[in-house]
């Protein structure tokens, strides 16, 4: 037999070492079978000791520190200011009022269209959120459909935006390039909706009502009956008191509707009201074909109610019921504002007015 190996000679000479080595073998094998993860930990420690055998061991220093504060996933954070990346008033439909000079035009939001009516944004909300509103609705290239006399007449493509201060509170304004159909080349003022409105509008061909002497005379005949009925003072000249007159068809195949404004001692402009000034906004209808009758009368004496002289801007079926609503511009002593009237049965009623306009206690409805 050959000479025993050095390890075997050592174990023969010192039996206690043999016992220790045998115990370690069993322990390591057991750990291999039961806790294989510990093997990798022991291996890693061994590698550290081997690679650092020339470095003096300085011991281990352990300290406990509180974790840094971080927001919990279970907490709810409430911020009174909206996130700048959250679009304001998402998914809503606004009616815009516009004007143009040659191929350049502008639009401002005047009312929000709801399924059951119209909503005003609080007087200072547009001003506070004008930038957010413009970023969401007036982005470069945004398109709007333009309407006049209840018909589609063209488009506006946005190029830039700014703040508009023409009315009694500031509103965001979009400016852009206007394209009109040939028949509407003379139109300077119009209404507008976003290119994909949520409202269902029954469009018709652009065919404005042509003014006739008979229609103009019908407005005079009606105001002669209205002036004494509201207790107003007669103007020096009834004909000259007529400041504005327009005609349109609120429904297909019906006689034109007449919208006329008469004033005494005043004009349709923003300025202080002279003594004795009043205005009458008159809407006349001929639904039964038997002649024109007043279907809406808005009598506004400047004293004591404040000046509020209205004029027709345009009309459009905003709620999809087949009957157009009328958009009015109201003139006061220091500012102007928007109102909307709609037809119920045979009479017209005020459906909306800007919150910055004066209270209307004198509104009269005639059916």
Buried (B, 14 or more C-beta within 10 A) or exposed (E): EEEEEEEEEEBEEEEEEBEEEEEEEEEEEEBEEEEEEEEEEEEEEEEEEEEEEEEEEEEEEEEEEEEEEEEEEEEEEEEEEEEEEEEBBEEBBBBBBBBBEEEEBBBBBBBBBEEEBBEBBEEEBBBEBBBBBBBBBBEEEBEBBBBBBBBBBBBBBBBEBEBBEBBBBBBBBBBBEBEBBEBBEEBEEBBBBBEEBEBEBEEEEBEBBEEEEEBBEBBBEBBEEBBEEBEBEEBEEBEEBBBBBBBBBBBEEEBBBBBBBBBBBBEBEBEEBEEEBBBBBBBBBBBEEEEBBBBBBBBBBBEEBBBBBBBBBBBBBBBEEEBBBBBBBBBBBEBBBBBBBBBEEEBBBBBBBBEBBBEBEBBEBBE
